[in-house]
């Protein structure tokens, strides 16, 4: 068999293996053959040497294997999360600060305050659950996103609707992994270091393992999914908007540059702006999510279950009960700052709800629109850099993995 025949057969099989089983779509057999023939010229130089293929997201002429997309996305997403973890800690402190006026005001002053009082360790609080939730979460995300996107495009669905829906479904599938890790991460970020004398958050976990055991023992396993609905309301529209912006911006950049192979500057520009815009738009959802996940809910079984219950004598003095009631839950509500300067007791109002829309309403009534956008600066910057890192690395690693596979399979026998 000649080298050109091997190249031709390889690309035809690669295209059919990555398309849906019922793939007829907008390309019939003759169109596929024509596309395959065009790729032969792209894949082999005149001297017979293999030239690296450079596939692109949304490129219907070539579709990377799902495993490549998942690995590239997992590595890219985890790298972005780890790179921007300190800024995420600053955002969490700003959104969950129960003090008024807030101790953590601007982004730069908050960063300096945490670094001065708690050191680097304070800025990297919660990094362990963030890592163990990020990689499997993004692995699932990109697998589901590519699968749903390809099938919807093949079915002739509008690309914009496809990208929005793909991001929505992908985030929904990954939420089972990242929501528990988000609860652990957010609480540890708000707490800072163990026995933190500079900031009282209501938590004092020794480590990630201690936080997991304590939450499950005192609040039940379901506590790991506190704020699940709020997280869904934040991340589903964020992912949908992020990838819709990204795919459309890449198409505009490709049309402008006249090539599907964008240079590094355009790759960074499209990725960072897509993530930044989506992050700013969904900031109110993020505020509600953070506050629901970082408040310690009061038990609903009555006052006799509260910790350190004290009996009050008729003369007003207090004495410790001889037999304090046994209880599984030993937590009380951490006051969340939802007050305004006109209220006499700053920080007294508690966001004691698991309802996303109720949380939005409470924050708006007590803090106004500004309350919805607490931490918007670090969130916008975080989502920009994190998305830029993730998507640029995704494109780079995807090209490298596809090029290695192409070179291996095209090597002469």
C-alpha positions as MATLAB code, in Angstrom:
seq = 'XXXXXXXXXXXXXXXXXXXXXXXXXXXXXXXXXXXXXXXXXXXXXXXXXXXXXXXXXXXXXXXXXXXXXXXXXXXXXXXXXXXXXXXXXXXXXXXXXXXXXXXXXXXXXXXXXXXXXXXXXXXXXXXXXXXXXXXXXXXXXXXXXXXXXXXXXXXXXXXXXXXXXXXXXXXXXXXXXXXXXXXXXXXXXXXXXXXXXXXXXXXXXXXXXXXXXXXXXXXXXXXXXXXXXXXXXXXXXXXXXXXXXXXXXXXXXXXXXXXXXXXXXXXXXXXXXXXXXXXXXXXXXXXXXXXXXXXXXXXXXXXXXXXXXXXXXXXXXXXXXXXXXXXXXXXXXXXXXXXXXXXXXXXXXXXXXXXXXXXXXXXXXXXXXXXXXXXXXXXXXXXXXXXXXXXXXXXXXXXXXXXXXXXXXXXXX';
ca = [
       0.000    0.000    0.000;
       1.397    3.400   -0.931;
       2.011    6.110    1.641;
      -0.671    8.351    0.167;
      -3.236    5.540    0.445;
      -2.338    5.006    4.089;
      -2.720    8.709    4.802;
      -6.056    8.804    3.027;
      -7.429    5.775    4.873;
      -6.219    7.099    8.224;
      -8.027   10.411    7.943;
     -11.213    8.811    6.699;
     -11.237    6.402    9.649;
     -10.341    9.146   12.125;
     -13.203   11.294   10.930;
     -15.735    8.484   11.139;
     -14.551    7.319   14.565;
     -14.969   10.728   16.177;
     -18.311   11.535   14.611;
     -21.622   10.364   16.014;
     -22.739    6.837   15.015;
     -25.653    8.208   13.023;
     -23.544   10.914   11.439;
     -25.096   12.153    8.246;
     -25.464   15.792    9.235;
     -24.623   18.404    6.661;
     -21.871   16.407    5.001;
     -22.692   13.469    2.765;
     -20.268   10.790    1.691;
     -18.882   12.734   -1.228;
     -18.246   15.764    0.929;
     -16.376   13.620    3.433;
     -14.197   12.183    0.680;
     -13.435   15.643   -0.620;
     -12.520   16.833    2.858;
     -10.347   13.781    3.332;
      -8.523   14.422    0.084;
      -7.850   17.990    1.119;
      -6.382   16.829    4.375;
      -3.955   14.524    2.585;
      -2.308   17.563    1.062;
      -2.192   19.182    4.477;
      -0.813   16.117    6.220;
       2.147   15.181    3.955;
       4.788   17.388    2.405;
       6.176   16.872   -1.053;
       9.186   14.977    0.314;
       6.907   12.449    2.006;
       7.526   13.712    5.561;
       4.559   14.048    7.914;
       3.527   17.563    8.775;
       1.913   18.098   12.187;
      -1.828   18.596   12.122;
      -3.248   21.547   14.018;
      -6.904   20.820   14.833;
      -9.133   23.538   16.206;
     -12.260   23.622   18.367;
     -15.283   23.615   16.088;
     -13.238   22.498   13.089;
     -15.537   20.131   11.214;
     -12.710   18.849    9.030;
     -10.987   17.132   11.943;
     -12.191   16.086   15.363;
      -9.798   15.148   18.104;
     -10.444   11.935   20.069;
     -12.525   12.477   23.181;
      -9.687   11.301   25.419;
      -7.411   14.019   24.018;
     -10.036   16.680   24.680;
     -10.611   15.460   28.220;
      -6.930   15.275   29.149;
      -6.102   18.633   27.577;
      -9.056   20.261   29.309;
      -8.293   18.634   32.652;
      -4.671   19.748   32.644;
      -5.518   23.224   31.380;
      -8.361   23.759   33.842;
      -6.386   22.536   36.845;
      -3.402   24.693   35.913;
      -5.624   27.756   35.660;
      -7.300   27.054   39.010;
      -4.007   26.553   40.812;
      -2.476   29.642   39.228;
      -5.321   31.875   40.387;
      -6.092   30.293   43.756;
      -4.762   33.230   45.787;
      -7.040   35.642   43.974;
      -9.965   33.288   44.547;
      -9.160   33.386   48.270;
      -9.294   37.189   48.222;
     -12.662   37.067   46.439;
     -14.051   34.619   49.005;
     -12.929   36.803   51.912;
     -14.567   39.854   50.357;
     -17.840   38.051   49.692;
     -18.041   36.270   53.061;
     -16.715   39.019   55.343;
     -19.316   39.466   58.137;
     -17.873   42.798   59.308;
     -19.163   46.261   58.519;
     -17.339   48.181   57.346;
     -15.732   45.170   55.701;
     -12.214   44.254   56.708;
     -11.456   43.114   53.179;
     -12.387   46.012   50.925;
     -10.376   46.506   47.748;
      -8.608   43.685   45.977;
      -5.080   44.969   46.533;
      -5.597   45.862   50.217;
      -7.250   42.491   50.889;
      -4.334   40.689   49.296;
      -1.818   42.657   51.388;
      -3.808   42.171   54.598;
      -4.028   38.391   54.247;
      -0.381   38.115   53.245;
       0.778   40.320   56.140;
      -1.353   38.661   58.824;
      -1.452   35.020   57.695;
       1.384   34.681   55.228;
       1.383   32.703   51.992;
      -0.356   29.846   53.767;
      -3.403   32.057   54.326;
      -3.644   32.894   50.638;
      -3.417   29.199   49.739;
      -6.038   28.011   52.207;
      -8.269   25.422   50.557;
      -5.831   24.637   47.754;
      -5.944   20.863   48.419;
      -9.700   20.362   47.857;
      -9.468   22.814   44.957;
      -6.901   20.590   43.244;
      -8.706   17.299   43.857;
     -11.964   18.778   42.594;
     -10.561   20.660   39.627;
      -8.897   17.889   37.600;
     -11.698   15.282   37.588;
     -14.286   18.030   37.263;
     -12.727   19.579   34.162;
     -12.030   16.097   32.772;
     -15.750   15.336   32.873;
     -16.631   18.831   31.695;
     -14.643   18.720   28.460;
     -15.708   15.162   27.682;
     -19.397   16.029   27.965;
     -18.932   19.370   26.210;
     -17.239   17.869   23.155;
     -19.704   14.978   22.993;
     -22.821   17.167   23.175;
     -21.378   19.865   20.910;
     -20.454   17.451   18.122;
     -23.787   15.664   18.166;
     -25.777   18.896   18.162;
     -23.717   20.371   15.321;
     -24.172   17.165   13.321;
     -27.914   17.401   13.916;
     -27.940   20.868   12.322;
     -28.631   22.850   15.513;
     -27.653   26.510   15.479;
     -23.994   26.869   16.607;
     -24.736   29.561   19.214;
     -27.453   27.410   20.776;
     -25.111   24.429   20.572;
     -22.290   26.147   22.456;
     -24.622   27.476   25.153;
     -26.296   24.102   25.628;
     -22.991   22.220   25.532;
     -21.506   24.356   28.296;
     -24.698   24.022   30.318;
     -24.816   20.212   30.089;
     -21.082   19.832   30.705;
     -21.181   21.862   33.896;
     -24.237   19.985   35.119;
     -22.421   16.662   34.680;
     -19.271   17.906   36.448;
     -21.151   19.461   39.381;
     -21.324   16.175   41.292;
     -17.535   16.385   41.652;
     -16.793   20.051   42.100;
     -19.612   21.106   44.460;
     -18.320   19.134   47.498;
     -14.783   20.298   46.767;
     -16.106   23.844   46.456;
     -17.717   23.631   49.903;
     -14.455   22.454   51.491;
     -12.363   24.960   49.550;
     -14.591   27.941   50.313;
     -14.810   27.250   54.040;
     -11.054   26.764   54.349;
     -10.432   29.938   52.336;
     -12.739   31.937   54.577;
     -11.181   30.449   57.700;
      -7.592   31.015   56.712;
      -5.007   29.302   58.851;
      -5.880   27.119   61.834;
      -6.527   29.156   65.017;
      -6.522   32.326   62.934;
      -6.392   35.265   65.388;
      -6.956   37.901   62.707;
     -10.313   36.876   61.253;
     -13.247   35.090   62.864;
     -15.077   33.108   60.221;
     -16.942   30.583   62.381;
     -14.678   27.719   61.265;
     -11.461   26.327   62.664;
     -10.526   23.155   60.795;
      -7.057   21.681   61.255;
      -6.796   20.397   57.679;
      -8.835   19.336   54.666;
      -9.334   15.875   56.138;
     -10.434   17.358   59.458;
     -12.828   19.682   57.653;
     -14.369   16.751   55.758;
     -14.773   14.630   58.885;
     -16.116   17.513   60.967;
     -18.678   18.587   58.387;
     -19.972   15.038   57.872;
     -20.042   14.294   61.629;
     -21.642   17.524   62.791;
     -23.769   18.579   59.833;
     -24.282   15.371   57.881;
     -23.101   14.245   54.473;
     -25.623   16.508   52.759;
     -23.679   19.520   54.080;
     -21.047   18.802   51.419;
     -23.687   19.860   48.933;
     -24.685   23.092   50.693;
     -25.265   25.703   48.063;
     -25.641   23.070   45.324;
     -28.515   24.926   43.698;
     -26.713   28.246   44.130;
     -23.583   26.746   42.560;
     -25.630   25.407   39.673;
     -27.282   28.795   39.200;
     -23.793   30.340   39.069;
     -21.755   27.836   37.093;
     -24.254   26.673   34.491;
     -24.841   30.154   33.042;
     -21.146   30.961   33.497;
     -19.992   27.941   31.495;
     -22.680   28.443   28.881;
     -21.759   32.114   28.408;
     -18.026   31.460   28.591;
     -17.997   28.887   25.804;
     -20.564   30.712   23.706;
     -18.413   33.867   23.866;
     -15.242   31.856   23.271;
     -16.453   29.915   20.237;
     -17.916   33.011   18.597;
     -14.843   35.139   19.321;
     -12.581   32.455   17.851;
     -14.663   32.379   14.681;
     -14.413   36.155   14.385;
     -10.660   35.992   15.005;
     -10.247   33.239   12.416;
     -12.216   35.242    9.842;
     -10.173   38.339   10.624;
      -6.802   36.565   10.437;
      -7.777   34.388    7.476;
      -6.596   31.171    9.143;
      -7.898   28.663   11.638;
      -4.491   28.509   13.309;
      -4.617   31.598   15.561;
      -1.433   33.107   16.920;
      -0.789   33.148   20.667;
      -1.956   36.738   21.085;
      -5.375   36.056   19.573;
      -5.707   32.817   21.525;
      -5.090   34.671   24.791;
      -7.371   37.562   23.833;
     -10.353   35.390   22.930;
      -9.983   33.148   25.982;
      -9.501   35.878   28.591;
     -12.262   38.158   27.349;
     -14.744   35.282   27.154;
     -14.030   34.223   30.734;
     -13.934   37.770   32.064;
     -17.283   38.784   30.582;
     -18.976   35.619   31.807;
     -17.462   36.090   35.271;
     -18.682   39.661   35.690;
     -22.193   38.854   34.448;
     -22.569   35.955   36.910;
     -21.031   37.716   39.933;
     -24.382   38.033   41.841;
     -24.820   34.270   41.590;
     -21.307   33.809   42.930;
     -21.972   36.041   45.957;
     -25.068   34.047   46.929;
     -23.222   30.750   46.413;
     -20.319   31.809   48.619;
     -22.538   32.995   51.465;
     -24.753   29.922   51.473;
     -21.769   27.585   51.477;
     -19.873   29.429   54.198;
     -22.692   29.948   56.673;
     -23.162   27.285   59.337;
     -26.828   26.427   59.349;
     -28.736   26.243   62.635;
     -30.376   22.918   63.435;
     -34.098   22.924   62.816;
     -35.064   20.545   65.644;
     -35.442   23.242   68.278;
     -33.413   25.264   70.747;
     -32.618   22.220   72.898;
     -30.183   20.988   70.251;
     -27.976   24.055   70.202;
     -24.409   23.777   71.528;
     -23.348   25.017   74.988;
     -26.988   25.416   76.002;
     -27.184   27.300   79.287;
     -29.912   27.357   81.893;
     -30.894   30.797   83.128;
     -31.891   31.270   86.797;
     -34.789   33.391   87.796;
     -32.416   36.069   89.078;
     -30.831   36.373   85.667;
     -27.585   34.578   86.501;
     -26.456   31.668   84.396;
     -25.213   28.228   85.300;
     -24.072   25.354   83.113;
     -26.614   22.590   82.710;
     -25.592   19.455   84.612;
     -26.675   17.257   81.761;
     -26.241   19.094   78.481;
     -28.351   17.509   75.762;
     -26.536   15.128   73.464;
     -26.586   16.353   69.936;
     -25.103   15.400   66.621;
     -25.125   18.930   65.309;
     -22.994   21.392   67.240;
     -23.162   24.425   65.044;
     -24.767   27.802   65.053;
     -25.363   30.397   62.413;
     -22.366   32.490   61.462;
     -23.549   36.076   60.992;
     -23.217   37.127   57.385;
     -22.925   40.810   56.622;
     -26.101   41.800   54.827;
     -26.508   45.158   56.537;
     -26.247   48.754   55.414;
     -24.906   51.815   57.302;
     -28.474   52.742   58.292;
     -28.928   49.565   60.325;
     -27.977   49.852   64.010;
     -26.353   46.408   64.302;
     -23.978   45.771   61.390;
     -23.574   42.123   60.544;
     -26.585   41.007   62.613;
     -28.759   40.029   59.645;
     -28.225   36.378   58.768;
     -28.539   34.955   55.256;
     -30.182   31.870   56.750;
     -31.544   30.266   53.610;
     -30.663   27.657   51.034;
     -32.818   29.314   48.391;
     -30.859   31.040   45.666;
     -33.564   33.562   44.806;
     -34.288   34.322   48.468;
     -30.591   34.950   48.971;
     -30.519   37.355   46.032;
     -33.525   39.176   47.464;
     -32.074   39.470   50.982;
     -28.758   40.814   49.727;
     -30.479   43.331   47.448;
     -32.786   44.604   50.203;
     -29.992   45.043   52.735;
     -26.973   45.939   50.602;
     -28.399   47.006   47.269;
     -26.907   46.213   43.885;
     -23.425   46.752   45.345;
     -23.979   43.701   47.515;
     -24.576   41.576   44.422;
     -21.208   42.604   43.039;
     -19.013   42.261   46.097;
     -15.735   40.805   44.922;
     -16.471   41.554   41.262;
     -12.932   42.875   40.750;
     -11.076   39.738   41.793;
     -13.768   37.539   40.234;
     -13.484   39.277   36.868;
      -9.708   39.096   36.954;
      -9.752   35.502   38.217;
     -12.126   34.240   35.541;
     -10.187   36.089   32.830;
      -6.805   34.652   33.735;
      -8.146   31.228   34.681;
     -10.134   30.907   31.451;
      -7.213   32.220   29.429;
      -4.830   29.713   30.975;
      -7.260   26.829   30.644;
      -8.333   27.427   27.053;
      -4.914   28.369   25.669;
      -3.362   25.304   27.306;
      -6.295   23.260   26.038;
      -5.645   24.288   22.452;
      -1.890   23.785   22.768;
      -2.062   20.354   24.406;
      -4.765   19.210   22.010;
      -2.571   20.084   19.035;
       0.416   18.305   20.573;
      -1.488   15.114   21.363;
      -3.143   15.004   17.939;
       0.182   15.652   16.218;
       1.866   12.814   18.149;
      -0.905   10.399   17.253;
      -0.795   11.459   13.613;
       2.968   11.023   13.453;
       2.831    7.577   15.083;
       0.077    6.203   12.868;
       1.556    7.616    9.648;
       5.009    6.164   10.298;
       5.986    3.641    7.591;
       5.631    0.004    8.590;
];
